[in-house]
Every structure is written in structure tokens, then in C-alpha cells.
Amino acid sequence: MRKGMQNYINAGSLFFFADEVAPTFRDDVLVCMLSGQLVASGKHQKNEEYAAWCQTYLHTLTRLRLDTAYRDVASIPVETEGSIWTDVRQALFKRVSPELVTRASNLLEEFATNTQGQGISALLHEQTTRLIRPARMSEPESPDDAPDIEIPALSNVVLQLGFIDVQPFVHLILLSFDSHQPCNMLPFSQLFTQVDRPGNLELTMVSVKLEQDDFSRFRADMIERLGPRREQLIKPVSEVRP
């Protein structure tokens, strides 16, 4: 990872910080976003109740005095041409520096190809992916029917991407989509392929403003409440490729 470019796993999220972001602001963002995710996950199973989970998560950020500067919600049908990443890039256009977007793309491709370390990948898989239906063989209705064929497994992915290049703004992309990739892998290659998706893409783009003076009243109590989960669920992650 190039000096100054900091990437972090934060529970079911990946956050990307630019060189200009102060370490204190970075830490406040990571703590605040982790707290919001845990509150929402305590009330809703995000892979099964994504809309309710997302609403609770964003409402929690508001309660923590993060002002919403921009919000857009889209349900993108399977017939849409292009990859999920094409939709992400369009949502981020003119809001996030191309450098951070490229860094996110590179890192996600490393996760998709199992290039990242096993421990880091396992954490992200556990926090983002849920098996809906295991792979199975089809059952012919009569002896004249075609031989059994394998019906691939179906998983659901809920992934958040956070981009911070200019304080005090935090740009968030929340994605929910289904995947036919093997359930023991991170199904992130689905982000970059143009094959038909098993279902619609749910995409929420939010820009929030975190004022550290306002957040300071919550900081100590929030860190105490997180306890060991802070170190367990927030991990720095570097690109394997130079």
C-alpha cells in the first residue's frame, strides 16, 4: 500500500482514506461506522432484511450527529447492461477522487481472486456474505428428461464501501446483491462481470459530514461499549500487488 493511502476492513465494510486525512479523524470515522453497523445488526439480519438494516444504520449515524449532505437510493434491475462496479463508479462520479476509486477496485479484485490473506478474507466473508441456497442437482421429472444438472449455490452479499479524501466528508456506498459464486469464496468477482445477476442490485449512496467537535461527546462512551470488538472487526489491509 502506498504511503498515505490507508485501507481498512470495518466489519462488513471497506474504508479508503487519502493521505490528507488526519489519523484522529480516521479513527473517529472507523469507530462511528462500526458502532452504527453493530446497532443495525442488533435489530435486523442485514442479508435478509437489508432495507430495514440500512435504514436503521443510517438513522444511527444521524443520532451520532452526522449530517447527511447527499442521499440517493436505487434498485437496478438485472437487465441493466454493465457490471455492478460500473454503477458504483457512476454513483461516485465527481464525489470521490479517481485515485481512491481505483484503489478500491484493485483491492476488491484481490479479494475476488483470493489474493488477500486467509484471515482477512475470512473476516470480510463472515461479515458480508450469507448462504441462501446450497448447490444441488436438479431432479428430472421423467426418465426421458435430460440428465441431472447442477444448480449453483445462491448467496447474498451486503457490502459497504467508504471513501474519505477530504475532511469532514464521508462518502458511503451500500450494496446488496445475490451471487452464484461458490459459498466458500468471497463473491466479489460478481462486482466486475457483466453476466446476468440473479437479482436486482440495491445501491444506496450517502455523503455524511462528521464534525469532530460534535462527535467528541460520544467518543469515549462509544469506544468503551465496543470493547474488544473494535480490534476484532477493524483491521488495516494492504494491497498485495505493489
C-alpha positions as CSV (number, residue, x, y, z in Angstrom):
1,M,0.0,0.0,0.0
2,R,1.4,3.3,-1.0
3,K,2.4,5.6,1.8
4,G,-0.5,7.7,3.0
5,M,-3.2,5.6,1.4
6,Q,-4.9,3.7,4.2
7,N,-7.4,0.9,3.7
8,Y,-9.4,-0.8,6.5
9,I,-11.9,-3.6,6.9
10,N,-14.6,-2.4,9.3
11,A,-17.0,-5.3,10.0
12,G,-18.9,-5.7,6.7
13,S,-17.2,-2.6,5.1
14,L,-14.1,-1.5,3.3
15,F,-12.9,2.1,4.0
16,F,-10.4,4.0,2.0
17,F,-8.6,7.1,3.4
18,A,-6.4,9.5,1.5
19,D,-3.1,10.9,2.6
20,E,-4.6,14.2,3.7
21,V,-6.9,12.6,6.3
22,A,-5.7,13.1,9.9
23,P,-5.3,10.0,12.0
24,T,-7.7,11.3,14.6
25,F,-10.4,11.8,12.0
26,R,-9.8,8.4,10.5
27,D,-10.2,6.7,13.9
28,D,-13.4,8.6,14.6
29,V,-14.8,7.5,11.3
30,L,-14.0,3.9,11.9
31,V,-15.4,3.9,15.4
32,C,-18.6,5.7,14.4
33,M,-19.2,3.4,11.4
34,L,-18.6,0.3,13.3
35,S,-21.0,1.4,16.1
36,G,-23.7,2.1,13.5
37,Q,-23.3,-1.3,11.8
38,L,-23.5,-3.1,15.1
39,V,-26.6,-1.2,16.3
40,A,-28.3,-2.1,13.0
41,S,-27.2,-5.7,13.1
42,G,-28.5,-6.0,16.6
43,K,-32.0,-5.2,15.3
44,H,-32.0,-6.8,11.8
45,Q,-30.3,-9.6,9.9
46,K,-28.8,-7.5,7.1
47,N,-28.7,-10.1,4.4
48,E,-32.4,-11.0,5.0
49,E,-33.7,-7.6,6.0
50,Y,-31.4,-5.3,4.1
51,A,-33.8,-2.3,3.7
52,A,-34.6,-2.2,7.4
53,W,-31.0,-2.8,8.3
54,C,-29.8,0.0,6.0
55,Q,-32.5,2.4,7.4
56,T,-31.5,1.7,11.0
57,Y,-27.8,2.1,10.2
58,L,-28.3,5.5,8.6
59,H,-30.6,6.6,11.3
60,T,-28.0,5.7,13.9
61,L,-25.4,7.8,12.1
62,T,-27.8,10.7,12.3
63,R,-28.3,10.2,16.0
64,L,-24.5,10.4,16.3
65,R,-24.7,13.9,14.9
66,L,-23.5,13.0,11.4
67,D,-25.2,15.4,9.0
68,T,-26.5,13.9,5.7
69,A,-25.2,16.0,2.8
70,Y,-26.5,13.8,0.0
71,R,-28.5,10.6,-0.4
72,D,-29.7,8.5,-3.3
73,V,-31.3,5.1,-3.4
74,A,-31.6,2.9,-6.5
75,S,-32.8,-0.6,-7.3
76,I,-31.0,-1.5,-10.5
77,P,-32.7,-4.4,-12.5
78,V,-30.8,-7.4,-13.7
79,E,-31.4,-6.4,-17.3
80,T,-29.1,-3.4,-16.9
81,E,-26.0,-3.6,-19.1
82,G,-22.6,-3.3,-17.5
83,S,-21.2,-4.5,-14.2
84,I,-22.0,-3.6,-10.6
85,W,-18.8,-1.7,-10.5
86,T,-19.9,0.4,-13.4
87,D,-22.9,1.5,-11.3
88,V,-20.6,2.2,-8.3
89,R,-18.3,4.4,-10.4
90,Q,-21.2,6.4,-11.7
91,A,-22.5,6.9,-8.2
92,L,-19.1,8.2,-7.0
93,F,-18.5,10.4,-10.0
94,K,-17.4,13.9,-9.0
95,R,-17.7,13.0,-5.3
96,V,-14.6,10.8,-4.7
97,S,-11.2,11.2,-6.2
98,P,-10.4,8.7,-9.1
99,E,-7.4,7.6,-7.1
100,L,-9.4,6.2,-4.2
101,V,-11.9,4.6,-6.6
102,T,-9.1,2.8,-8.4
103,R,-7.6,1.7,-5.1
104,A,-11.0,0.2,-4.1
105,S,-11.3,-1.6,-7.4
106,N,-7.8,-3.1,-7.1
107,L,-8.4,-4.3,-3.5
108,L,-11.8,-5.8,-4.3
109,E,-10.3,-7.7,-7.2
110,E,-7.6,-9.1,-4.9
111,F,-10.4,-10.3,-2.6
112,A,-12.2,-11.8,-5.5
113,T,-9.2,-13.8,-6.7
114,N,-8.2,-15.0,-3.2
115,T,-5.0,-13.0,-3.3
116,Q,-5.5,-11.5,0.1
117,G,-4.6,-13.3,3.3
118,Q,-6.9,-16.0,4.5
119,G,-7.7,-14.4,7.9
120,I,-8.6,-11.0,6.4
121,S,-10.7,-12.7,3.7
122,A,-12.5,-14.9,6.2
123,L,-13.4,-11.8,8.3
124,L,-14.9,-10.0,5.3
125,H,-16.7,-13.1,4.1
126,E,-18.3,-13.7,7.6
127,Q,-19.4,-10.0,7.8
128,T,-20.8,-9.7,4.2
129,T,-22.0,-13.0,2.8
130,R,-24.8,-15.3,3.7
131,L,-25.7,-18.6,2.0
132,I,-29.4,-18.6,0.8
133,R,-29.5,-21.9,-1.0
134,P,-26.7,-24.6,-1.3
135,A,-25.8,-26.1,-4.6
136,R,-27.9,-29.1,-5.6
137,M,-28.6,-31.4,-8.5
138,S,-31.9,-31.0,-10.5
139,E,-34.3,-33.8,-10.4
140,P,-35.7,-34.9,-13.8
141,E,-39.5,-35.4,-13.8
142,S,-39.4,-38.5,-16.0
143,P,-36.8,-40.9,-17.4
144,D,-36.9,-39.2,-20.7
145,D,-35.9,-35.8,-19.3
146,A,-32.3,-34.5,-19.6
147,P,-29.8,-35.8,-17.0
148,D,-29.4,-34.1,-13.7
149,I,-27.6,-30.8,-13.9
150,E,-26.1,-28.9,-11.0
151,I,-28.0,-25.8,-9.8
152,P,-25.4,-23.5,-8.3
153,A,-25.5,-22.2,-4.8
154,L,-27.1,-18.8,-4.2
155,S,-25.6,-16.3,-1.7
156,N,-26.5,-12.8,-0.7
157,V,-23.9,-10.1,-0.2
158,V,-24.2,-6.8,1.7
159,L,-21.1,-4.7,1.3
160,Q,-20.4,-1.1,2.3
161,L,-17.6,1.0,0.8
162,G,-16.4,4.2,2.5
163,F,-14.3,6.9,0.8
164,I,-12.7,9.7,2.7
165,D,-10.4,12.1,0.8
166,V,-11.4,15.5,2.2
167,Q,-12.4,16.1,5.8
168,P,-15.1,16.2,7.2
169,F,-17.0,14.3,4.5
170,V,-17.5,10.6,4.4
171,H,-18.9,9.1,1.2
172,L,-20.7,5.7,1.6
173,I,-21.8,3.2,-1.0
174,L,-24.0,0.4,0.4
175,L,-24.6,-2.6,-1.9
176,S,-26.9,-5.6,-1.7
177,F,-26.8,-8.3,-4.4
178,D,-27.1,-12.0,-5.0
179,S,-24.3,-14.2,-6.4
180,H,-24.0,-17.7,-7.8
181,Q,-20.3,-18.0,-6.8
182,P,-19.2,-20.8,-4.5
183,C,-20.3,-20.0,-1.0
184,N,-16.8,-20.7,0.4
185,M,-15.4,-17.8,-1.6
186,L,-15.8,-14.0,-1.4
187,P,-18.3,-13.5,-4.2
188,F,-16.7,-10.2,-5.2
189,S,-15.9,-11.1,-8.8
190,Q,-19.6,-10.6,-9.3
191,L,-18.8,-6.9,-9.0
192,F,-16.8,-6.8,-12.2
193,T,-18.5,-9.3,-14.5
194,Q,-21.2,-8.4,-17.0
195,V,-23.1,-11.6,-16.7
196,D,-26.7,-11.5,-15.6
197,R,-27.2,-11.1,-11.9
198,P,-29.5,-13.5,-10.0
199,G,-31.5,-10.5,-8.7
200,N,-31.6,-6.7,-8.7
201,L,-28.7,-4.6,-7.3
202,E,-29.8,-2.5,-4.3
203,L,-27.5,0.6,-4.2
204,T,-27.5,3.4,-1.6
205,M,-25.2,6.4,-2.0
206,V,-24.8,8.6,1.1
207,S,-22.5,11.5,1.9
208,V,-22.3,12.5,5.5
209,K,-20.4,15.2,7.4
210,L,-18.7,14.2,10.6
211,E,-17.8,17.2,12.8
212,Q,-15.3,16.0,15.4
213,D,-16.3,18.6,18.0
214,D,-19.9,17.2,17.9
215,F,-18.7,13.6,17.8
216,S,-16.4,14.2,20.8
217,R,-19.3,13.9,23.3
218,F,-19.9,10.3,22.1
219,R,-16.3,9.1,21.6
220,A,-15.2,7.8,25.0
221,D,-18.5,6.0,25.7
222,M,-18.6,4.5,22.2
223,I,-15.1,3.1,22.5
224,E,-15.9,1.6,25.9
225,R,-19.1,0.0,24.5
226,L,-17.2,-1.5,21.6
227,G,-14.6,-3.1,23.8
228,P,-12.6,-5.8,22.1
229,R,-14.9,-5.8,19.1
230,R,-13.0,-2.7,18.0
231,E,-9.8,-4.6,17.4
232,Q,-11.6,-7.7,16.2
233,L,-13.6,-6.0,13.5
234,I,-11.4,-3.1,12.4
235,K,-8.3,-4.3,10.5
236,P,-5.8,-2.5,8.3
237,V,-5.5,-4.1,4.9
238,S,-2.9,-3.5,2.2
239,E,-2.8,-4.3,-1.5
240,V,-0.8,-7.4,-2.2
241,R,0.3,-6.0,-5.6
242,P,2.9,-3.2,-5.4
